[in-house]
Amino acid sequence: MSQEDTVTDDEKLYRRIPNNPKLYTVENGITRFSSQAFNDRKMEPSVDRAKLCNNDPTHTQHDSSDGVISLIAGDIRAIGTVEQYDKKGHLEYTHTIDVIPVPIKNQPPLPDNPAHASIIAEPEYRNEKTFRRLKQALARLATRRGWEIEPS
């Protein structure tokens, strides 16, 4: 098994945060990230594996004004589970959180990115409300770690 096949618990992961006031606030010198910073249409926030992009957070920027944060894969997995309830408040599903490699290759218009990975839930989410709980947990982790690159 190669280093590309598994995201280990100690791996640093980069996430791009566009320079958008809806995604973070700064108060008394402390940056707090919004759960919106982890929005994803497929409910699988993407990250880049630092070791596969030479530990260079600029790899993750799409624009020079983008900020970049880092998270640790083990901390994401330590979120544990996210529960989904039905309309009557009964537990319907328990989702386990993981980080998996999802390299991008030959998928125009996307540029190739062998460092790409996704934060996923097993089983997949069935609604946005449950996904929001994961985004809130990721925002808390990001707030504790702060910026790798501040947006400009």
Backbone torsions as a table, in degrees:
resi	resn	phi	psi	omega
1	MET	NA	129.4	-179.0
2	SER	-89.0	169.5	-179.4
3	GLN	-65.0	-18.2	179.6
4	GLU	-79.7	-16.6	-172.7
5	ASP	-81.1	-23.4	-174.8
6	THR	-139.2	139.0	173.0
7	VAL	-94.4	114.2	-177.3
8	THR	-81.6	157.6	-177.4
9	ASP	-58.7	-30.3	-176.5
10	ASP	-87.3	1.7	-176.8
11	GLU	-73.1	137.0	172.5
12	LYS	-84.5	138.6	-179.6
13	LEU	-124.9	138.1	179.0
14	TYR	-103.5	143.4	173.9
15	ARG	-133.1	131.8	177.9
16	ARG	-76.7	134.4	175.1
17	ILE	-124.2	105.1	178.7
18	PRO	-58.9	153.7	179.0
19	ASN	-74.3	84.4	-174.6
20	ASN	-139.6	120.9	-176.4
21	PRO	-62.4	-13.1	176.4
22	LYS	-78.3	-13.6	-174.1
23	LEU	-98.0	-17.0	178.9
24	TYR	-162.6	157.7	173.9
25	THR	-131.0	154.6	176.2
26	VAL	-121.8	122.5	179.9
27	GLU	-137.3	124.7	-177.9
28	ASN	53.8	39.0	177.5
29	GLY	77.8	1.8	-179.1
30	ILE	-107.5	126.9	177.3
31	THR	-89.1	128.1	174.9
32	ARG	-116.0	127.3	-177.8
33	PHE	-92.1	143.3	176.9
34	SER	-86.0	153.0	174.7
35	SER	-61.3	-24.2	178.6
36	GLN	-63.4	-20.3	177.6
37	ALA	-65.5	-12.6	-178.2
38	PHE	-115.3	18.3	176.9
39	ASN	-59.5	146.2	176.1
40	ASP	-159.6	129.9	-178.3
41	ARG	-56.6	-36.8	-177.9
42	LYS	-91.3	5.2	-178.1
43	MET	58.6	36.5	176.3
44	GLU	-137.7	81.2	-176.7
45	PRO	-53.1	135.9	-179.0
46	SER	-95.3	150.2	179.3
47	VAL	-141.9	166.2	173.0
48	ASP	-114.3	137.4	178.9
49	ARG	-78.9	115.8	-173.5
50	ALA	-54.7	-43.5	-175.2
51	LYS	-67.1	-20.5	179.0
52	LEU	-94.2	0.9	172.5
53	CYS	-127.7	39.3	175.5
54	ASN	54.5	32.7	179.9
55	ASN	51.8	35.0	-178.0
56	ASP	-113.1	103.4	-177.3
57	PRO	-64.0	-19.2	177.7
58	THR	-64.9	-21.2	176.1
59	HIS	-56.8	-32.0	-174.3
60	THR	-85.3	-18.8	179.7
61	GLN	-69.0	138.3	170.2
62	HIS	-93.4	-29.2	-178.4
63	ASP	-136.7	149.1	-177.5
64	SER	-64.0	-16.6	178.3
65	SER	-85.1	-9.2	179.9
66	ASP	-68.5	143.9	169.1
67	GLY	-91.5	163.7	176.8
68	VAL	-137.0	132.8	174.3
69	ILE	-111.4	167.0	173.6
70	SER	-128.3	147.8	174.5
71	LEU	-130.9	162.5	177.0
72	ILE	-109.1	132.2	-175.3
73	ALA	-54.7	-42.2	179.9
74	GLY	-62.9	-34.6	177.4
75	ASP	-67.4	-36.9	177.8
76	ILE	-66.5	-46.0	178.8
77	ARG	-63.7	-31.1	-179.2
78	ALA	-69.8	-12.3	172.1
79	ILE	-54.9	-30.1	174.4
80	GLY	84.9	-105.9	-176.6
81	THR	-126.4	156.0	173.7
82	VAL	-123.4	127.5	-175.4
83	GLU	-97.0	144.4	177.1
84	GLN	-119.0	130.6	-177.4
85	TYR	-113.7	152.0	175.5
86	ASP	-81.8	-179.6	-175.8
87	LYS	-64.5	-20.0	178.9
88	LYS	-92.7	2.4	178.6
89	GLY	86.4	10.7	178.4
90	HIS	-88.4	139.5	178.6
91	LEU	-61.5	124.6	-177.9
92	GLU	-103.8	-47.6	-178.3
93	TYR	-142.6	150.6	168.4
94	THR	-117.3	120.4	-177.1
95	HIS	-100.5	129.5	175.3
96	THR	-93.9	136.6	-176.7
97	ILE	-96.2	137.5	179.5
98	ASP	-145.8	166.9	174.2
99	VAL	-124.1	124.8	-177.2
100	ILE	-127.9	147.5	176.2
101	PRO	-71.3	134.0	176.5
102	VAL	-138.6	70.3	-177.9
103	PRO	-59.4	143.6	178.0
104	ILE	-101.5	122.1	178.8
105	LYS	-147.0	128.6	177.7
106	ASN	54.8	48.9	177.6
107	GLN	-126.6	63.0	-179.8
108	PRO	-53.5	143.8	9.6
109	PRO	-88.9	6.4	-179.0
110	LEU	-72.0	138.8	174.6
111	PRO	-73.1	149.6	175.9
112	ASP	-57.9	139.0	-179.7
113	ASN	-150.9	91.0	-180.0
114	PRO	-67.1	-14.4	-179.4
115	ALA	-87.1	-6.8	-174.7
116	HIS	-64.7	137.3	175.8
117	ALA	-142.6	165.3	-179.8
118	SER	-128.7	145.4	172.4
119	ILE	-93.4	117.4	-172.7
120	ILE	-122.1	166.6	173.8
121	ALA	-122.2	138.6	174.4
122	GLU	-118.4	123.9	-10.5
123	PRO	-67.6	170.5	179.7
124	GLU	-59.5	150.8	176.2
125	TYR	-64.2	150.1	176.7
126	ARG	-109.6	-8.6	178.3
127	ASN	-154.8	159.1	-178.1
128	GLU	-66.4	-33.2	-177.9
129	LYS	-60.0	-41.4	179.5
130	THR	-70.6	-41.7	177.6
131	PHE	-59.7	-35.0	179.3
132	ARG	-57.7	-35.1	178.9
133	ARG	-63.2	-40.3	176.6
134	LEU	-65.0	-45.1	-179.2
135	LYS	-59.9	-38.1	178.1
136	GLN	-64.9	-41.4	178.3
137	ALA	-65.6	-40.7	177.9
138	LEU	-65.1	-38.7	177.9
139	ALA	-62.6	-39.4	177.4
140	ARG	-63.8	-43.0	177.7
141	LEU	-61.6	-44.5	-179.3
142	ALA	-63.8	-39.2	179.5
143	THR	-62.2	-39.1	178.6
144	ARG	-66.1	-35.3	-175.4
145	ARG	-88.5	-34.5	-179.1
146	GLY	78.8	-164.9	-173.2
147	TRP	-83.3	146.5	161.2
148	GLU	-90.4	-44.5	175.1
149	ILE	-133.6	123.6	176.8
150	GLU	-76.9	144.4	176.6
151	PRO	-67.9	155.1	-179.9
152	SER	-126.9	NA	NA
